Amino acid sequence: MKASALVRGIVDLILTIVFVLVAVSGIALYLAPSGKVAELLGWTFLGVTRATWEAVHTYLGFIMIGLVAIHLILGFNSMIVMLKSAFKKSRVKTIAGLL
């Protein structure tokens, strides 16, 4: 699929932002005590409760899956061209042929 550099750039930018947010929410959940303990203590990370971090992490994870799929679809032809070029220049093809 042909896509302009602008479309690819926008998808990559949004994917990067979502990745950072998923990483932050993952760190928050890693640091959080278990659900009941977090509720009893009134635990928050950056002012957000554990339950909210869980929801944010889940929804952003689904968004990220979609964005990665779009990213791969937009760059599939480029990826194939680069892989073909890499195998032409490498010894892997020669070694595999000898086996």
C-alpha positions as CSV (number, residue, x, y, z in Angstrom):
1,M,0.0,0.0,0.0
2,K,1.4,3.4,-1.0
3,A,1.2,6.0,1.7
4,S,2.7,9.5,1.8
5,A,5.5,10.3,4.1
6,L,3.1,12.5,6.1
7,V,0.7,9.6,6.8
8,R,3.7,7.4,7.8
9,G,5.1,10.1,10.0
10,I,1.8,10.7,11.8
11,V,1.3,6.9,12.4
12,D,4.8,6.6,13.7
13,L,4.5,9.7,16.0
14,I,1.2,8.5,17.5
15,L,2.6,5.0,17.9
16,T,5.6,6.4,19.7
17,I,3.4,8.5,22.1
18,V,1.2,5.5,22.8
19,F,4.3,3.3,23.5
20,V,5.6,5.8,26.0
21,L,2.2,6.0,27.7
22,V,1.9,2.2,27.8
23,A,5.4,2.0,29.3
24,V,4.6,4.6,32.0
25,S,1.3,2.8,32.9
26,G,3.2,-0.5,33.0
27,I,5.7,1.0,35.4
28,A,2.9,2.4,37.5
29,L,1.3,-1.1,37.7
30,Y,4.6,-2.7,38.5
31,L,5.1,-0.4,41.4
32,A,1.5,-0.6,42.6
33,P,0.6,-2.8,45.5
34,S,-2.1,-5.4,45.0
35,G,-5.7,-4.1,44.3
36,K,-7.2,-4.3,47.8
37,V,-4.0,-2.9,49.4
38,A,-3.9,-0.1,46.9
39,E,-7.5,0.8,47.7
40,L,-7.0,0.6,51.4
41,L,-3.9,2.8,51.3
42,G,-5.4,5.2,48.7
43,W,-2.3,4.5,46.6
44,T,-1.8,6.7,43.5
45,F,1.0,7.2,41.0
46,L,1.1,10.7,39.4
47,G,-2.2,11.3,41.1
48,V,-3.9,8.3,39.4
49,T,-5.3,5.2,41.1
50,R,-4.3,1.7,40.3
51,A,-7.7,0.9,38.7
52,T,-7.4,3.8,36.4
53,W,-3.8,2.8,35.5
54,E,-5.1,-0.7,34.7
55,A,-7.8,0.7,32.4
56,V,-5.4,3.1,30.7
57,H,-2.9,0.4,30.2
58,T,-5.5,-2.0,28.7
59,Y,-7.1,0.5,26.3
60,L,-3.7,1.9,25.1
61,G,-2.5,-1.6,24.6
62,F,-5.4,-2.3,22.2
63,I,-4.8,1.1,20.4
64,M,-1.1,0.1,20.1
65,I,-2.0,-3.2,18.5
66,G,-4.0,-1.4,15.9
67,L,-1.3,1.1,15.2
68,V,1.4,-1.6,14.9
69,A,-0.8,-3.3,12.3
70,I,-1.3,-0.1,10.4
71,H,2.5,0.6,10.6
72,L,3.3,-2.9,9.2
73,I,0.8,-2.6,6.4
74,L,2.1,0.8,5.4
75,G,5.7,-0.4,5.4
76,F,5.3,-3.9,4.2
77,N,6.7,-3.3,0.7
78,S,9.6,-1.4,2.0
79,M,10.4,-4.2,4.5
80,I,10.3,-6.8,1.7
81,V,12.7,-4.7,-0.5
82,M,15.1,-4.2,2.4
83,L,15.0,-7.9,3.3
84,K,15.7,-9.0,-0.3
85,S,18.6,-6.6,-0.5
86,A,20.0,-7.8,2.8
87,F,19.9,-11.4,1.8
88,K,21.5,-10.7,-1.6
89,K,24.5,-9.0,0.2
90,S,24.8,-11.6,3.0
91,R,26.5,-14.9,3.2
92,V,23.4,-16.4,4.8
93,K,22.0,-17.3,1.4
94,T,25.3,-19.0,0.4
95,I,25.6,-20.9,3.6
96,A,21.9,-22.0,3.4
97,G,22.5,-23.2,-0.2
98,L,25.4,-25.3,0.9
99,L,23.4,-27.1,3.5
